[in-house]
Amino acid sequence: MPLGDILVIKDGHKTAAAGVAEMVAENWTGEKMSLAIGAESGAGKSEIAHQVASNLFKSDLALNPHFPDELVNRCPEMEIML
């Protein structure tokens, strides 16, 4: 992660991510897909996103997680939106 955060992935994150990954895999048509995970600060969005990516990678589906903080770093004009 670019911000130096340390992810602590617990069983709850794994359970949530498994459900999301299963839903994505069932609905993926071969086209590009965006997945947004939203919740309050500290809710575990990053942990779930990384676990979803890991689960889908194991299923030969690639997912590249991005985070709002990265968008601000890449697109300063988006800072207004956040």
mmCIF file of the N, C-alpha and C atoms, coordinates in Angstrom:
data_MODEL
# 
_entry.id   MODEL 
# 
loop_
_atom_site.group_PDB 
_atom_site.id 
_atom_site.type_symbol 
_atom_site.label_atom_id 
_atom_site.label_alt_id 
_atom_site.label_comp_id 
_atom_site.label_asym_id 
_atom_site.label_entity_id 
_atom_site.label_seq_id 
_atom_site.pdbx_PDB_ins_code 
_atom_site.Cartn_x 
_atom_site.Cartn_y 
_atom_site.Cartn_z 
_atom_site.occupancy 
_atom_site.B_iso_or_equiv 
_atom_site.pdbx_formal_charge 
_atom_site.auth_seq_id 
_atom_site.auth_comp_id 
_atom_site.auth_asym_id 
_atom_site.auth_atom_id 
_atom_site.pdbx_PDB_model_num 
ATOM 1   N N  . MET A 1 1  ? 0.836   -1.183  0.000   1.00 0.00 ? 1  MET A N  1 
ATOM 2   C CA . MET A 1 1  ? 0.000   0.000   0.000   1.00 0.00 ? 1  MET A CA 1 
ATOM 3   C C  . MET A 1 1  ? 0.875   1.238   0.000   1.00 0.00 ? 1  MET A C  1 
ATOM 4   N N  . PRO A 1 2  ? 0.502   2.239   -0.715  1.00 0.00 ? 2  PRO A N  1 
ATOM 5   C CA . PRO A 1 2  ? 1.356   3.415   -0.850  1.00 0.00 ? 2  PRO A CA 1 
ATOM 6   C C  . PRO A 1 2  ? 1.457   4.261   0.403   1.00 0.00 ? 2  PRO A C  1 
ATOM 7   N N  . LEU A 1 3  ? 0.514   4.153   1.318   1.00 0.00 ? 3  LEU A N  1 
ATOM 8   C CA . LEU A 1 3  ? 0.527   5.002   2.497   1.00 0.00 ? 3  LEU A CA 1 
ATOM 9   C C  . LEU A 1 3  ? 1.273   4.364   3.661   1.00 0.00 ? 3  LEU A C  1 
ATOM 10  N N  . GLY A 1 4  ? 1.771   3.166   3.490   1.00 0.00 ? 4  GLY A N  1 
ATOM 11  C CA . GLY A 1 4  ? 2.526   2.502   4.531   1.00 0.00 ? 4  GLY A CA 1 
ATOM 12  C C  . GLY A 1 4  ? 1.644   1.876   5.600   1.00 0.00 ? 4  GLY A C  1 
ATOM 13  N N  . ASP A 1 5  ? 0.354   1.753   5.344   1.00 0.00 ? 5  ASP A N  1 
ATOM 14  C CA . ASP A 1 5  ? -0.538  1.126   6.306   1.00 0.00 ? 5  ASP A CA 1 
ATOM 15  C C  . ASP A 1 5  ? -0.233  -0.365  6.393   1.00 0.00 ? 5  ASP A C  1 
ATOM 16  N N  . ILE A 1 6  ? -0.398  -0.909  7.577   1.00 0.00 ? 6  ILE A N  1 
ATOM 17  C CA . ILE A 1 6  ? -0.226  -2.344  7.769   1.00 0.00 ? 6  ILE A CA 1 
ATOM 18  C C  . ILE A 1 6  ? -1.611  -2.954  7.869   1.00 0.00 ? 6  ILE A C  1 
ATOM 19  N N  . LEU A 1 7  ? -1.886  -3.909  7.008   1.00 0.00 ? 7  LEU A N  1 
ATOM 20  C CA . LEU A 1 7  ? -3.197  -4.550  7.007   1.00 0.00 ? 7  LEU A CA 1 
ATOM 21  C C  . LEU A 1 7  ? -3.203  -5.720  7.978   1.00 0.00 ? 7  LEU A C  1 
ATOM 22  N N  . VAL A 1 8  ? -4.233  -5.779  8.789   1.00 0.00 ? 8  VAL A N  1 
ATOM 23  C CA . VAL A 1 8  ? -4.444  -6.906  9.689   1.00 0.00 ? 8  VAL A CA 1 
ATOM 24  C C  . VAL A 1 8  ? -5.753  -7.556  9.245   1.00 0.00 ? 8  VAL A C  1 
ATOM 25  N N  . ILE A 1 9  ? -5.615  -8.625  8.475   1.00 0.00 ? 9  ILE A N  1 
ATOM 26  C CA . ILE A 1 9  ? -6.788  -9.281  7.902   1.00 0.00 ? 9  ILE A CA 1 
ATOM 27  C C  . ILE A 1 9  ? -7.264  -10.370 8.858   1.00 0.00 ? 9  ILE A C  1 
ATOM 28  N N  . LYS A 1 10 ? -8.470  -10.161 9.391   1.00 0.00 ? 10 LYS A N  1 
ATOM 29  C CA . LYS A 1 10 ? -9.052  -11.079 10.375  1.00 0.00 ? 10 LYS A CA 1 
ATOM 30  C C  . LYS A 1 10 ? -10.102 -11.958 9.702   1.00 0.00 ? 10 LYS A C  1 
ATOM 31  N N  . ASP A 1 11 ? -10.631 -12.900 10.458  1.00 0.00 ? 11 ASP A N  1 
ATOM 32  C CA . ASP A 1 11 ? -11.618 -13.838 9.910   1.00 0.00 ? 11 ASP A CA 1 
ATOM 33  C C  . ASP A 1 11 ? -12.841 -13.124 9.346   1.00 0.00 ? 11 ASP A C  1 
ATOM 34  N N  . GLY A 1 12 ? -13.283 -12.053 9.988   1.00 0.00 ? 12 GLY A N  1 
ATOM 35  C CA . GLY A 1 12 ? -14.433 -11.300 9.495   1.00 0.00 ? 12 GLY A CA 1 
ATOM 36  C C  . GLY A 1 12 ? -14.186 -10.688 8.130   1.00 0.00 ? 12 GLY A C  1 
ATOM 37  N N  . HIS A 1 13 ? -12.947 -10.191 7.919   1.00 0.00 ? 13 HIS A N  1 
ATOM 38  C CA . HIS A 1 13 ? -12.577 -9.641  6.613   1.00 0.00 ? 13 HIS A CA 1 
ATOM 39  C C  . HIS A 1 13 ? -12.587 -10.746 5.562   1.00 0.00 ? 13 HIS A C  1 
ATOM 40  N N  . LYS A 1 14 ? -12.055 -11.903 5.937   1.00 0.00 ? 14 LYS A N  1 
ATOM 41  C CA . LYS A 1 14 ? -11.992 -13.029 5.003   1.00 0.00 ? 14 LYS A CA 1 
ATOM 42  C C  . LYS A 1 14 ? -13.392 -13.502 4.615   1.00 0.00 ? 14 LYS A C  1 
ATOM 43  N N  . THR A 1 15 ? -14.291 -13.538 5.590   1.00 0.00 ? 15 THR A N  1 
ATOM 44  C CA . THR A 1 15 ? -15.662 -13.970 5.326   1.00 0.00 ? 15 THR A CA 1 
ATOM 45  C C  . THR A 1 15 ? -16.364 -12.993 4.385   1.00 0.00 ? 15 THR A C  1 
ATOM 46  N N  . ALA A 1 16 ? -16.238 -11.696 4.692   1.00 0.00 ? 16 ALA A N  1 
ATOM 47  C CA . ALA A 1 16 ? -16.865 -10.673 3.840   1.00 0.00 ? 16 ALA A CA 1 
ATOM 48  C C  . ALA A 1 16 ? -16.281 -10.719 2.435   1.00 0.00 ? 16 ALA A C  1 
ATOM 49  N N  . ALA A 1 17 ? -14.960 -10.837 2.348   1.00 0.00 ? 17 ALA A N  1 
ATOM 50  C CA . ALA A 1 17 ? -14.290 -10.857 1.047   1.00 0.00 ? 17 ALA A CA 1 
ATOM 51  C C  . ALA A 1 17 ? -14.683 -12.083 0.236   1.00 0.00 ? 17 ALA A C  1 
ATOM 52  N N  . ALA A 1 18 ? -14.860 -13.203 0.894   1.00 0.00 ? 18 ALA A N  1 
ATOM 53  C CA . ALA A 1 18 ? -15.260 -14.423 0.180   1.00 0.00 ? 18 ALA A CA 1 
ATOM 54  C C  . ALA A 1 18 ? -16.622 -14.241 -0.481  1.00 0.00 ? 18 ALA A C  1 
ATOM 55  N N  . GLY A 1 19 ? -17.542 -13.604 0.233   1.00 0.00 ? 19 GLY A N  1 
ATOM 56  C CA . GLY A 1 19 ? -18.861 -13.350 -0.347  1.00 0.00 ? 19 GLY A CA 1 
ATOM 57  C C  . GLY A 1 19 ? -18.802 -12.393 -1.517  1.00 0.00 ? 19 GLY A C  1 
ATOM 58  N N  . VAL A 1 20 ? -17.996 -11.340 -1.388  1.00 0.00 ? 20 VAL A N  1 
ATOM 59  C CA . VAL A 1 20 ? -17.854 -10.371 -2.480  1.00 0.00 ? 20 VAL A CA 1 
ATOM 60  C C  . VAL A 1 20 ? -17.184 -11.025 -3.677  1.00 0.00 ? 20 VAL A C  1 
ATOM 61  N N  . ALA A 1 21 ? -16.107 -11.772 -3.434  1.00 0.00 ? 21 ALA A N  1 
ATOM 62  C CA . ALA A 1 21 ? -15.384 -12.426 -4.531  1.00 0.00 ? 21 ALA A CA 1 
ATOM 63  C C  . ALA A 1 21 ? -16.276 -13.418 -5.268  1.00 0.00 ? 21 ALA A C  1 
ATOM 64  N N  . GLU A 1 22 ? -17.100 -14.137 -4.529  1.00 0.00 ? 22 GLU A N  1 
ATOM 65  C CA . GLU A 1 22 ? -18.015 -15.094 -5.156  1.00 0.00 ? 22 GLU A CA 1 
ATOM 66  C C  . GLU A 1 22 ? -19.027 -14.367 -6.040  1.00 0.00 ? 22 GLU A C  1 
ATOM 67  N N  . MET A 1 23 ? -19.553 -13.255 -5.540  1.00 0.00 ? 23 MET A N  1 
ATOM 68  C CA . MET A 1 23 ? -20.513 -12.472 -6.316  1.00 0.00 ? 23 MET A CA 1 
ATOM 69  C C  . MET A 1 23 ? -19.861 -11.917 -7.584  1.00 0.00 ? 23 MET A C  1 
ATOM 70  N N  . VAL A 1 24 ? -18.639 -11.424 -7.466  1.00 0.00 ? 24 VAL A N  1 
ATOM 71  C CA . VAL A 1 24 ? -17.926 -10.886 -8.633  1.00 0.00 ? 24 VAL A CA 1 
ATOM 72  C C  . VAL A 1 24 ? -17.684 -12.002 -9.644  1.00 0.00 ? 24 VAL A C  1 
ATOM 73  N N  . ALA A 1 25 ? -17.194 -13.141 -9.183  1.00 0.00 ? 25 ALA A N  1 
ATOM 74  C CA . ALA A 1 25 ? -16.886 -14.258 -10.085 1.00 0.00 ? 25 ALA A CA 1 
ATOM 75  C C  . ALA A 1 25 ? -18.145 -14.745 -10.818 1.00 0.00 ? 25 ALA A C  1 
ATOM 76  N N  . GLU A 1 26 ? -19.275 -14.779 -10.115 1.00 0.00 ? 26 GLU A N  1 
ATOM 77  C CA . GLU A 1 26 ? -20.522 -15.237 -10.730 1.00 0.00 ? 26 GLU A CA 1 
ATOM 78  C C  . GLU A 1 26 ? -21.049 -14.260 -11.778 1.00 0.00 ? 26 GLU A C  1 
ATOM 79  N N  . ASN A 1 27 ? -20.773 -12.971 -11.585 1.00 0.00 ? 27 ASN A N  1 
ATOM 80  C CA . ASN A 1 27 ? -21.333 -11.947 -12.473 1.00 0.00 ? 27 ASN A CA 1 
ATOM 81  C C  . ASN A 1 27 ? -20.349 -11.430 -13.517 1.00 0.00 ? 27 ASN A C  1 
ATOM 82  N N  . TRP A 1 28 ? -19.112 -11.880 -13.462 1.00 0.00 ? 28 TRP A N  1 
ATOM 83  C CA . TRP A 1 28 ? -18.112 -11.387 -14.400 1.00 0.00 ? 28 TRP A CA 1 
ATOM 84  C C  . TRP A 1 28 ? -18.368 -11.959 -15.775 1.00 0.00 ? 28 TRP A C  1 
ATOM 85  N N  . THR A 1 29 ? -18.427 -11.092 -16.784 1.00 0.00 ? 29 THR A N  1 
ATOM 86  C CA . THR A 1 29 ? -18.731 -11.521 -18.146 1.00 0.00 ? 29 THR A CA 1 
ATOM 87  C C  . THR A 1 29 ? -17.504 -11.500 -19.054 1.00 0.00 ? 29 THR A C  1 
ATOM 88  N N  . GLY A 1 30 ? -16.347 -11.230 -18.498 1.00 0.00 ? 30 GLY A N  1 
ATOM 89  C CA . GLY A 1 30 ? -15.138 -11.137 -19.305 1.00 0.00 ? 30 GLY A CA 1 
ATOM 90  C C  . GLY A 1 30 ? -14.771 -9.701  -19.633 1.00 0.00 ? 30 GLY A C  1 
ATOM 91  N N  . GLU A 1 31 ? -15.686 -8.799  -19.375 1.00 0.00 ? 31 GLU A N  1 
ATOM 92  C CA . GLU A 1 31 ? -15.430 -7.376  -19.612 1.00 0.00 ? 31 GLU A CA 1 
ATOM 93  C C  . GLU A 1 31 ? -14.782 -6.761  -18.367 1.00 0.00 ? 31 GLU A C  1 
ATOM 94  N N  . LYS A 1 32 ? -14.250 -5.549  -18.530 1.00 0.00 ? 32 LYS A N  1 
ATOM 95  C CA . LYS A 1 32 ? -13.699 -4.848  -17.380 1.00 0.00 ? 32 LYS A CA 1 
ATOM 96  C C  . LYS A 1 32 ? -14.812 -4.574  -16.381 1.00 0.00 ? 32 LYS A C  1 
ATOM 97  N N  . MET A 1 33 ? -14.454 -4.644  -15.106 1.00 0.00 ? 33 MET A N  1 
ATOM 98  C CA . MET A 1 33 ? -15.443 -4.448  -14.058 1.00 0.00 ? 33 MET A CA 1 
ATOM 99  C C  . MET A 1 33 ? -14.830 -3.575  -12.967 1.00 0.00 ? 33 MET A C  1 
ATOM 100 N N  . SER A 1 34 ? -15.628 -2.687  -12.425 1.00 0.00 ? 34 SER A N  1 
ATOM 101 C CA . SER A 1 34 ? -15.206 -1.876  -11.287 1.00 0.00 ? 34 SER A CA 1 
ATOM 102 C C  . SER A 1 34 ? -15.981 -2.318  -10.064 1.00 0.00 ? 34 SER A C  1 
ATOM 103 N N  . LEU A 1 35 ? -15.303 -2.373  -8.951  1.00 0.00 ? 35 LEU A N  1 
ATOM 104 C CA . LEU A 1 35 ? -15.926 -2.747  -7.693  1.00 0.00 ? 35 LEU A CA 1 
ATOM 105 C C  . LEU A 1 35 ? -15.582 -1.669  -6.673  1.00 0.00 ? 35 LEU A C  1 
ATOM 106 N N  . ALA A 1 36 ? -16.585 -1.073  -6.096  1.00 0.00 ? 36 ALA A N  1 
ATOM 107 C CA . ALA A 1 36 ? -16.376 -0.039  -5.077  1.00 0.00 ? 36 ALA A CA 1 
ATOM 108 C C  . ALA A 1 36 ? -16.800 -0.588  -3.727  1.00 0.00 ? 36 ALA A C  1 
ATOM 109 N N  . ILE A 1 37 ? -15.949 -0.391  -2.742  1.00 0.00 ? 37 ILE A N  1 
ATOM 110 C CA . ILE A 1 37 ? -16.247 -0.804  -1.377  1.00 0.00 ? 37 ILE A CA 1 
ATOM 111 C C  . ILE A 1 37 ? -16.267 0.464   -0.535  1.00 0.00 ? 37 ILE A C  1 
ATOM 112 N N  . GLY A 1 38 ? -17.415 0.771   0.024   1.00 0.00 ? 38 GLY A N  1 
ATOM 113 C CA . GLY A 1 38 ? -17.557 1.989   0.801   1.00 0.00 ? 38 GLY A CA 1 
ATOM 114 C C  . GLY A 1 38 ? -18.004 1.696   2.218   1.00 0.00 ? 38 GLY A C  1 
ATOM 115 N N  . ALA A 1 39 ? -17.449 2.426   3.158   1.00 0.00 ? 39 ALA A N  1 
ATOM 116 C CA . ALA A 1 39 ? -17.830 2.315   4.565   1.00 0.00 ? 39 ALA A CA 1 
ATOM 117 C C  . ALA A 1 39 ? -17.123 3.425   5.329   1.00 0.00 ? 39 ALA A C  1 
ATOM 118 N N  . GLU A 1 40 ? -17.404 3.503   6.609   1.00 0.00 ? 40 GLU A N  1 
ATOM 119 C CA . GLU A 1 40 ? -16.781 4.515   7.446   1.00 0.00 ? 40 GLU A CA 1 
ATOM 120 C C  . GLU A 1 40 ? -15.291 4.249   7.601   1.00 0.00 ? 40 GLU A C  1 
ATOM 121 N N  . SER A 1 41 ? -14.573 5.277   7.999   1.00 0.00 ? 41 SER A N  1 
ATOM 122 C CA . SER A 1 41 ? -13.145 5.162   8.252   1.00 0.00 ? 41 SER A CA 1 
ATOM 123 C C  . SER A 1 41 ? -12.899 4.101   9.328   1.00 0.00 ? 41 SER A C  1 
ATOM 124 N N  . GLY A 1 42 ? -11.933 3.222   9.058   1.00 0.00 ? 42 GLY A N  1 
ATOM 125 C CA . GLY A 1 42 ? -11.586 2.188   10.023  1.00 0.00 ? 42 GLY A CA 1 
ATOM 126 C C  . GLY A 1 42 ? -12.460 0.950   9.969   1.00 0.00 ? 42 GLY A C  1 
ATOM 127 N N  . ALA A 1 43 ? -13.350 0.882   8.989   1.00 0.00 ? 43 ALA A N  1 
ATOM 128 C CA . ALA A 1 43 ? -14.279 -0.249  8.904   1.00 0.00 ? 43 ALA A CA 1 
ATOM 129 C C  . ALA A 1 43 ? -13.646 -1.505  8.308   1.00 0.00 ? 43 ALA A C  1 
ATOM 130 N N  . GLY A 1 44 ? -12.488 -1.382  7.679   1.00 0.00 ? 44 GLY A N  1 
ATOM 131 C CA . GLY A 1 44 ? -11.826 -2.549  7.099   1.00 0.00 ? 44 GLY A CA 1 
ATOM 132 C C  . GLY A 1 44 ? -11.934 -2.639  5.592   1.00 0.00 ? 44 GLY A C  1 
ATOM 133 N N  . LYS A 1 45 ? -12.188 -1.510  4.933   1.00 0.00 ? 45 LYS A N  1 
ATOM 134 C CA . LYS A 1 45 ? -12.315 -1.514  3.469   1.00 0.00 ? 45 LYS A CA 1 
ATOM 135 C C  . LYS A 1 45 ? -11.045 -2.001  2.796   1.00 0.00 ? 45 LYS A C  1 
ATOM 136 N N  . SER A 1 46 ? -9.908  -1.530  3.248   1.00 0.00 ? 46 SER A N  1 
ATOM 137 C CA . SER A 1 46 ? -8.632  -1.922  2.628   1.00 0.00 ? 46 SER A CA 1 
ATOM 138 C C  . SER A 1 46 ? -8.376  -3.406  2.811   1.00 0.00 ? 46 SER A C  1 
ATOM 139 N N  . GLU A 1 47 ? -8.642  -3.915  4.013   1.00 0.00 ? 47 GLU A N  1 
ATOM 140 C CA . GLU A 1 47 ? -8.424  -5.333  4.281   1.00 0.00 ? 47 GLU A CA 1 
ATOM 141 C C  . GLU A 1 47 ? -9.326  -6.187  3.393   1.00 0.00 ? 47 GLU A C  1 
ATOM 142 N N  . ILE A 1 48 ? -10.585 -5.786  3.281   1.00 0.00 ? 48 ILE A N  1 
ATOM 143 C CA . ILE A 1 48 ? -11.519 -6.549  2.446   1.00 0.00 ? 48 ILE A CA 1 
ATOM 144 C C  . ILE A 1 48 ? -11.117 -6.470  0.975   1.00 0.00 ? 48 ILE A C  1 
ATOM 145 N N  . ALA A 1 49 ? -10.733 -5.277  0.512   1.00 0.00 ? 49 ALA A N  1 
ATOM 146 C CA . ALA A 1 49 ? -10.325 -5.118  -0.889  1.00 0.00 ? 49 ALA A CA 1 
ATOM 147 C C  . ALA A 1 49 ? -9.129  -6.004  -1.217  1.00 0.00 ? 49 ALA A C  1 
ATOM 148 N N  . HIS A 1 50 ? -8.146  -6.032  -0.330  1.00 0.00 ? 50 HIS A N  1 
ATOM 149 C CA . HIS A 1 50 ? -6.967  -6.866  -0.577  1.00 0.00 ? 50 HIS A CA 1 
ATOM 150 C C  . HIS A 1 50 ? -7.328  -8.349  -0.549  1.00 0.00 ? 50 HIS A C  1 
ATOM 151 N N  . GLN A 1 51 ? -8.211  -8.739  0.348   1.00 0.00 ? 51 GLN A N  1 
ATOM 152 C CA . GLN A 1 51 ? -8.603  -10.145 0.416   1.00 0.00 ? 51 GLN A CA 1 
ATOM 153 C C  . GLN A 1 51 ? -9.439  -10.540 -0.791  1.00 0.00 ? 51 GLN A C  1 
ATOM 154 N N  . VAL A 1 52 ? -10.308 -9.644  -1.250  1.00 0.00 ? 52 VAL A N  1 
ATOM 155 C CA . VAL A 1 52 ? -11.088 -9.910  -2.473  1.00 0.00 ? 52 VAL A CA 1 
ATOM 156 C C  . VAL A 1 52 ? -10.133 -10.107 -3.647  1.00 0.00 ? 52 VAL A C  1 
ATOM 157 N N  . ALA A 1 53 ? -9.147  -9.221  -3.761  1.00 0.00 ? 53 ALA A N  1 
ATOM 158 C CA . ALA A 1 53 ? -8.160  -9.330  -4.844  1.00 0.00 ? 53 ALA A CA 1 
ATOM 159 C C  . ALA A 1 53 ? -7.420  -10.662 -4.762  1.00 0.00 ? 53 ALA A C  1 
ATOM 160 N N  . SER A 1 54 ? -7.048  -11.058 -3.566  1.00 0.00 ? 54 SER A N  1 
ATOM 161 C CA . SER A 1 54 ? -6.335  -12.321 -3.380  1.00 0.00 ? 54 SER A CA 1 
ATOM 162 C C  . SER A 1 54 ? -7.217  -13.513 -3.768  1.00 0.00 ? 54 SER A C  1 
ATOM 163 N N  . ASN A 1 55 ? -8.476  -13.485 -3.330  1.00 0.00 ? 55 ASN A N  1 
ATOM 164 C CA . ASN A 1 55 ? -9.399  -14.576 -3.661  1.00 0.00 ? 55 ASN A CA 1 
ATOM 165 C C  . ASN A 1 55 ? -9.614  -14.677 -5.168  1.00 0.00 ? 55 ASN A C  1 
ATOM 166 N N  . LEU A 1 56 ? -9.802  -13.540 -5.824  1.00 0.00 ? 56 LEU A N  1 
ATOM 167 C CA . LEU A 1 56 ? -10.036 -13.557 -7.269  1.00 0.00 ? 56 LEU A CA 1 
ATOM 168 C C  . LEU A 1 56 ? -8.782  -13.959 -8.034  1.00 0.00 ? 56 LEU A C  1 
ATOM 169 N N  . PHE A 1 57 ? -7.610  -13.571 -7.546  1.00 0.00 ? 57 PHE A N  1 
ATOM 170 C CA . PHE A 1 57 ? -6.353  -13.971 -8.181  1.00 0.00 ? 57 PHE A CA 1 
ATOM 171 C C  . PHE A 1 57 ? -6.223  -15.494 -8.172  1.00 0.00 ? 57 PHE A C  1 
ATOM 172 N N  . LYS A 1 58 ? -6.626  -16.109 -7.066  1.00 0.00 ? 58 LYS A N  1 
ATOM 173 C CA . LYS A 1 58 ? -6.579  -17.570 -6.968  1.00 0.00 ? 58 LYS A CA 1 
ATOM 174 C C  . LYS A 1 58 ? -7.550  -18.228 -7.946  1.00 0.00 ? 58 LYS A C  1 
ATOM 175 N N  . SER A 1 59 ? -8.573  -17.479 -8.365  1.00 0.00 ? 59 SER A N  1 
ATOM 176 C CA . SER A 1 59 ? -9.554  -17.986 -9.332  1.00 0.00 ? 59 SER A CA 1 
ATOM 177 C C  . SER A 1 59 ? -9.217  -17.554 -10.749 1.00 0.00 ? 59 SER A C  1 
ATOM 178 N N  . ASP A 1 60 ? -7.998  -17.054 -10.958 1.00 0.00 ? 60 ASP A N  1 
ATOM 179 C CA . ASP A 1 60 ? -7.530  -16.569 -12.262 1.00 0.00 ? 60 ASP A CA 1 
ATOM 180 C C  . ASP A 1 60 ? -8.275  -15.333 -12.752 1.00 0.00 ? 60 ASP A C  1 
ATOM 181 N N  . LEU A 1 61 ? -8.873  -14.579 -11.833 1.00 0.00 ? 61 LEU A N  1 
ATOM 182 C CA . LEU A 1 61 ? -9.460  -13.288 -12.167 1.00 0.00 ? 61 LEU A CA 1 
ATOM 183 C C  . LEU A 1 61 ? -8.605  -12.224 -11.500 1.00 0.00 ? 61 LEU A C  1 
ATOM 184 N N  . ALA A 1 62 ? -8.212  -11.232 -12.258 1.00 0.00 ? 62 ALA A N  1 
ATOM 185 C CA . ALA A 1 62 ? -7.322  -10.207 -11.720 1.00 0.00 ? 62 ALA A CA 1 
ATOM 186 C C  . ALA A 1 62 ? -8.123  -9.014  -11.212 1.00 0.00 ? 62 ALA A C  1 
ATOM 187 N N  . LEU A 1 63 ? -7.709  -8.492  -10.084 1.00 0.00 ? 63 LEU A N  1 
ATOM 188 C CA . LEU A 1 63 ? -8.318  -7.299  -9.507  1.00 0.00 ? 63 LEU A CA 1 
ATOM 189 C C  . LEU A 1 63 ? -7.191  -6.437  -8.970  1.00 0.00 ? 63 LEU A C  1 
ATOM 190 N N  . ASN A 1 64 ? -7.248  -5.174  -9.263  1.00 0.00 ? 64 ASN A N  1 
ATOM 191 C CA . ASN A 1 64 ? -6.223  -4.251  -8.796  1.00 0.00 ? 64 ASN A CA 1 
ATOM 192 C C  . ASN A 1 64 ? -6.878  -3.219  -7.890  1.00 0.00 ? 64 ASN A C  1 
ATOM 193 N N  . PRO A 1 65 ? -6.746  -3.372  -6.566  1.00 0.00 ? 65 PRO A N  1 
ATOM 194 C CA . PRO A 1 65 ? -7.423  -2.438  -5.672  1.00 0.00 ? 65 PRO A CA 1 
ATOM 195 C C  . PRO A 1 65 ? -6.792  -1.047  -5.707  1.00 0.00 ? 65 PRO A C  1 
ATOM 196 N N  . HIS A 1 66 ? -7.646  -0.043  -5.688  1.00 0.00 ? 66 HIS A N  1 
ATOM 197 C CA . HIS A 1 66 ? -7.213  1.354   -5.599  1.00 0.00 ? 66 HIS A CA 1 
ATOM 198 C C  . HIS A 1 66 ? -7.980  1.995   -4.457  1.00 0.00 ? 66 HIS A C  1 
ATOM 199 N N  . PHE A 1 67 ? -7.398  3.001   -3.852  1.00 0.00 ? 67 PHE A N  1 
ATOM 200 C CA . PHE A 1 67 ? -7.973  3.618   -2.679  1.00 0.00 ? 67 PHE A CA 1 
ATOM 201 C C  . PHE A 1 67 ? -8.144  5.114   -2.906  1.00 0.00 ? 67 PHE A C  1 
ATOM 202 N N  . PRO A 1 68 ? -9.153  5.740   -2.286  1.00 0.00 ? 68 PRO A N  1 
ATOM 203 C CA . PRO A 1 68 ? -9.388  7.182   -2.495  1.00 0.00 ? 68 PRO A CA 1 
ATOM 204 C C  . PRO A 1 68 ? -8.148  8.039   -2.246  1.00 0.00 ? 68 PRO A C  1 
ATOM 205 N N  . ASP A 1 69 ? -7.337  7.684   -1.273  1.00 0.00 ? 69 ASP A N  1 
ATOM 206 C CA . ASP A 1 69 ? -6.126  8.460   -1.010  1.00 0.00 ? 69 ASP A CA 1 
ATOM 207 C C  . ASP A 1 69 ? -5.182  8.437   -2.210  1.00 0.00 ? 69 ASP A C  1 
ATOM 208 N N  . GLU A 1 70 ? -5.142  7.307   -2.927  1.00 0.00 ? 70 GLU A N  1 
ATOM 209 C CA . GLU A 1 70 ? -4.317  7.223   -4.123  1.00 0.00 ? 70 GLU A CA 1 
ATOM 210 C C  . GLU A 1 70 ? -4.840  8.151   -5.209  1.00 0.00 ? 70 GLU A C  1 
ATOM 211 N N  . LEU A 1 71 ? -6.159  8.249   -5.317  1.00 0.00 ? 71 LEU A N  1 
ATOM 212 C CA . LEU A 1 71 ? -6.739  9.106   -6.342  1.00 0.00 ? 71 LEU A CA 1 
ATOM 213 C C  . LEU A 1 71 ? -6.364  10.558  -6.118  1.00 0.00 ? 71 LEU A C  1 
ATOM 214 N N  . VAL A 1 72 ? -6.346  10.988  -4.869  1.00 0.00 ? 72 VAL A N  1 
ATOM 215 C CA . VAL A 1 72 ? -5.950  12.362  -4.563  1.00 0.00 ? 72 VAL A CA 1 
ATOM 216 C C  . VAL A 1 72 ? -4.492  12.562  -4.948  1.00 0.00 ? 72 VAL A C  1 
ATOM 217 N N  . ASN A 1 73 ? -3.652  11.574  -4.667  1.00 0.00 ? 73 ASN A N  1 
ATOM 218 C CA . ASN A 1 73 ? -2.233  11.691  -5.009  1.00 0.00 ? 73 ASN A CA 1 
ATOM 219 C C  . ASN A 1 73 ? -2.030  11.731  -6.521  1.00 0.00 ? 73 ASN A C  1 
ATOM 220 N N  . ARG A 1 74 ? -2.869  11.020  -7.268  1.00 0.00 ? 74 ARG A N  1 
ATOM 221 C CA . ARG A 1 74 ? -2.719  10.962  -8.721  1.00 0.00 ? 74 ARG A CA 1 
ATOM 222 C C  . ARG A 1 74 ? -3.474  12.088  -9.421  1.00 0.00 ? 74 ARG A C  1 
ATOM 223 N N  . CYS A 1 75 ? -4.582  12.518  -8.845  1.00 0.00 ? 75 CYS A N  1 
ATOM 224 C CA . CYS A 1 75 ? -5.444  13.519  -9.469  1.00 0.00 ? 75 CYS A CA 1 
ATOM 225 C C  . CYS A 1 75 ? -5.760  14.607  -8.449  1.00 0.00 ? 75 CYS A C  1 
ATOM 226 N N  . PRO A 1 76 ? -4.910  15.621  -8.306  1.00 0.00 ? 76 PRO A N  1 
ATOM 227 C CA . PRO A 1 76 ? -5.142  16.639  -7.282  1.00 0.00 ? 76 PRO A CA 1 
ATOM 228 C C  . PRO A 1 76 ? -6.506  17.309  -7.366  1.00 0.00 ? 76 PRO A C  1 
ATOM 229 N N  . GLU A 1 77 ? -7.092  17.385  -8.566  1.00 0.00 ? 77 GLU A N  1 
ATOM 230 C CA . GLU A 1 77 ? -8.393  18.023  -8.700  1.00 0.00 ? 77 GLU A CA 1 
ATOM 231 C C  . GLU A 1 77 ? -9.482  17.232  -7.964  1.00 0.00 ? 77 GLU A C  1 
ATOM 232 N N  . MET A 1 78 ? -9.244  15.946  -7.690  1.00 0.00 ? 78 MET A N  1 
ATOM 233 C CA . MET A 1 78 ? -10.231 15.138  -6.978  1.00 0.00 ? 78 MET A CA 1 
ATOM 234 C C  . MET A 1 78 ? -10.240 15.449  -5.494  1.00 0.00 ? 78 MET A C  1 
ATOM 235 N N  . GLU A 1 79 ? -9.242  16.141  -4.992  1.00 0.00 ? 79 GLU A N  1 
ATOM 236 C CA . GLU A 1 79 ? -9.188  16.484  -3.582  1.00 0.00 ? 79 GLU A CA 1 
ATOM 237 C C  . GLU A 1 79 ? -10.436 17.260  -3.164  1.00 0.00 ? 79 GLU A C  1 
ATOM 238 N N  . ILE A 1 80 ? -10.977 18.036  -4.086  1.00 0.00 ? 80 ILE A N  1 
ATOM 239 C CA . ILE A 1 80 ? -12.182 18.804  -3.813  1.00 0.00 ? 80 ILE A CA 1 
ATOM 240 C C  . ILE A 1 80 ? -13.366 17.874  -3.566  1.00 0.00 ? 80 ILE A C  1 
ATOM 241 N N  . MET A 1 81 ? -13.410 16.750  -4.293  1.00 0.00 ? 81 MET A N  1 
ATOM 242 C CA . MET A 1 81 ? -14.523 15.823  -4.194  1.00 0.00 ? 81 MET A CA 1 
ATOM 243 C C  . MET A 1 81 ? -14.496 15.033  -2.875  1.00 0.00 ? 81 MET A C  1 
ATOM 244 N N  . LEU A 1 82 ? -13.307 14.827  -2.328  1.00 0.00 ? 82 LEU A N  1 
ATOM 245 C CA . LEU A 1 82 ? -13.197 14.034  -1.110  1.00 0.00 ? 82 LEU A CA 1 
ATOM 246 C C  . LEU A 1 82 ? -13.424 14.937  0.035   1.00 0.00 ? 82 LEU A C  1 
# 
